[in-house]
Amino acid sequence: MTRRQVEIESLAQFDRHIVRTDRLSGWFIRAIDLSERRPQLRRVDPHGAVFLGCQFAPGVAVELIRDGALVFPELGDLPFQPYRSSLYTAEELYADGSYADSPDAAVYAWSRMAARKHGLTDALAIALHDHAISDAIDDLTERVRPTDLVGVMGGHRVLRIEAAYRQAAELGRTLAAGGRLVVTGGGPGAMEAANLGAYLSAWPDGLDPALDMLGAAPTYRTSIERWLTAARTVCDRWPASRAGRSLSIPTWFYGHEPTNVFATRIAKYFTNALREDTMLHRCRGGIVYLPGAAGTVQEIFQAATENYYAADDSLIAPLVLVGRDYWTRTLPAWPLLDSLSSGRSMAAAVYLVDNAADAASLLLK
């Protein structure tokens, strides 16, 4: 009989489980300091166990490998943990200091250097990290109905003082209040606004004063420090411990666009193609497309391709384009999407609406 897999992600969890067994087949132990656990490890049969970036007393790793375990070593001096067991938070990415000194900035700088070097170790670290992030998204969403995940896509250049920003925030707030888990690309602009709205869904009267506070730094392009400080001021007034949940999925590929702080969980990837596929594939409750540029257009047709070739109608997610004039005249994606879907099952799941409120009403049905 195949043994159930056991994922061990803390020393306390290791200690609880190790006393109940005499063999570790099926165990995945991730990034734990086991330097003081040599007696426990020698007592059990490690055959079939996988150790990912753990620390051991001298000689223990060799013994584990000899006895049939698979040991993935630490991968050098990295500014991130490739074997991490959870998603990021804004506090982890930005810490308490300036953006220039933040962990997020350090990882972005490393990623640019790694792209130039093309080293095998760096490539392995990136692949392991991004796999761990995907696994952590699975953990986050395993108790969420797939149709309760709703994506909000849109332009990163929308200013905090613009009407479009408020509308995106109201959309995020309405969706979160309706029991949906809002998913965005994690950046500034419309994405930040949607995460902000979901964040403030616990405080119905919080949006207006929050927008006033954010208006002190309308864009990150003038100063990331001021942009981040204004957002931190909002989080200080309305603490994350009580905030409405949302998920953002940004990437260090676009690391010059800072990750917004209002998502309660942040799945930050190195590989943008994987990030895009993950973001769009998981939003089975629908995707709202606010006005944007090339990135938003790409996301429309990437999701449309999945719908077009869906093996089953139940896998078709609603796609809602917001802004009739924008998507028919400014960037005429709608005529092509409408023609592409004609005569197929996906035709019943593509919509063009006038405003974000209409999009929310449609998806909450």
Secondary structure as GFF3:
##gff-version 3
##sequence-region A 1 365
A	DSSP	beta_strand	6	8	.	.	.	ID=ss1
A	DSSP	alpha_helix	11	18	.	.	.	ID=ss2
A	DSSP	beta_strand	27	30	.	.	.	ID=ss3
A	DSSP	alpha_helix	38	43	.	.	.	ID=ss4
A	DSSP	beta_strand	50	52	.	.	.	ID=ss5
A	DSSP	alpha_helix	60	66	.	.	.	ID=ss6
A	DSSP	beta_strand	70	72	.	.	.	ID=ss7
A	DSSP	alpha_helix	90	94	.	.	.	ID=ss8
A	DSSP	three_ten_helix	99	101	.	.	.	ID=ss9
A	DSSP	alpha_helix	103	117	.	.	.	ID=ss10
A	DSSP	alpha_helix	120	141	.	.	.	ID=ss11
A	DSSP	three_ten_helix	146	148	.	.	.	ID=ss12
A	DSSP	beta_strand	149	153	.	.	.	ID=ss13
A	DSSP	alpha_helix	163	177	.	.	.	ID=ss14
A	DSSP	beta_strand	181	184	.	.	.	ID=ss15
A	DSSP	alpha_helix	190	199	.	.	.	ID=ss16
A	DSSP	three_ten_helix	200	202	.	.	.	ID=ss17
A	DSSP	alpha_helix	207	214	.	.	.	ID=ss18
A	DSSP	alpha_helix	224	237	.	.	.	ID=ss19
A	DSSP	three_ten_helix	240	242	.	.	.	ID=ss20
A	DSSP	beta_strand	246	248	.	.	.	ID=ss21
A	DSSP	three_ten_helix	252	254	.	.	.	ID=ss22
A	DSSP	beta_strand	265	266	.	.	.	ID=ss23
A	DSSP	alpha_helix	272	282	.	.	.	ID=ss24
A	DSSP	beta_strand	287	289	.	.	.	ID=ss25
A	DSSP	alpha_helix	294	308	.	.	.	ID=ss26
A	DSSP	three_ten_helix	313	315	.	.	.	ID=ss27
A	DSSP	beta_strand	319	322	.	.	.	ID=ss28
A	DSSP	alpha_helix	324	325	.	.	.	ID=ss29
A	DSSP	pi_helix	326	330	.	.	.	ID=ss30
A	DSSP	alpha_helix	333	341	.	.	.	ID=ss31
A	DSSP	three_ten_helix	345	349	.	.	.	ID=ss32
A	DSSP	beta_strand	350	353	.	.	.	ID=ss33
A	DSSP	alpha_helix	356	364	.	.	.	ID=ss34
###
